[in-house]
Amino acid sequence: MIRGLYRTRDRLLGDCVRVGWSAGDAAPVLRRDLYESLGGQPPYDQLPTREVYRRGANPIEPDPLESD
């Protein structure tokens, strides 16, 4: 199962989900439509934003393509 960490916006892909590395080739970012079609959990609308995820003391590696 693909596990979403937070939702974000990628400059190239648009609305995306940052996923855990257990997603294999899908990691680290999936477009929203692919995440939903692959049955990613939790549902997109229930994922925290990148900023909320970061405030929860979760370390995030910088990604120049992600925007806050």
C-alpha positions as CSV (number, residue, x, y, z in Angstrom):
1,M,0.0,0.0,0.0
2,I,1.2,3.5,-0.8
3,R,1.3,5.7,2.3
4,G,1.0,9.4,1.9
5,L,2.9,11.7,4.3
6,Y,1.6,15.1,3.2
7,R,0.1,17.0,0.3
8,T,2.2,19.5,-1.6
9,R,2.5,21.4,-4.8
10,D,5.3,20.5,-7.2
11,R,6.4,23.1,-9.7
12,L,6.5,20.5,-12.5
13,L,3.7,18.1,-11.5
14,G,1.1,20.3,-9.8
15,D,-0.9,18.9,-6.9
16,C,1.1,16.0,-5.4
17,V,1.5,13.8,-2.4
18,R,4.9,13.1,-0.7
19,V,4.9,9.4,-0.1
20,G,7.0,7.1,2.1
21,W,10.0,5.3,0.6
22,S,8.1,2.0,0.9
23,A,6.2,3.1,-2.2
24,G,9.2,2.0,-4.3
25,D,9.4,3.5,-7.7
26,A,6.6,5.9,-6.8
27,A,8.6,7.6,-4.1
28,P,9.1,10.3,-3.1
29,V,6.3,12.3,-4.9
30,L,3.2,11.2,-6.8
31,R,0.8,13.3,-8.7
32,R,-2.6,13.5,-6.9
33,D,-4.4,11.5,-9.7
34,L,-1.9,8.7,-9.5
35,Y,-2.0,8.6,-5.7
36,E,-5.8,8.3,-5.8
37,S,-5.9,5.7,-8.6
38,L,-3.4,3.5,-6.7
39,G,-5.5,3.7,-3.6
40,G,-3.0,5.7,-1.5
41,Q,-3.9,6.1,2.2
42,P,-5.0,8.2,3.8
43,P,-7.2,9.9,1.2
44,Y,-5.7,13.0,-0.3
45,D,-8.1,15.4,1.4
46,Q,-7.2,14.0,4.8
47,L,-3.5,14.5,4.4
48,P,-1.9,17.4,6.2
49,T,-0.2,20.2,4.2
50,R,3.6,20.3,4.1
51,E,3.7,23.1,6.6
52,V,1.4,21.3,9.1
53,Y,3.4,18.1,8.7
54,R,6.7,20.0,9.4
55,R,5.2,21.7,12.5
56,G,4.4,18.3,13.8
57,A,8.2,17.8,14.4
58,N,8.6,15.7,11.3
59,P,11.9,16.3,9.5
60,I,11.6,17.2,5.8
61,E,14.5,17.2,3.5
62,P,14.6,20.4,1.3
63,D,13.1,19.9,-2.2
64,P,13.6,22.8,-4.6
65,L,10.6,21.8,-6.6
66,E,8.1,21.9,-3.7
67,S,6.4,25.1,-2.8
68,D,4.9,25.9,0.6
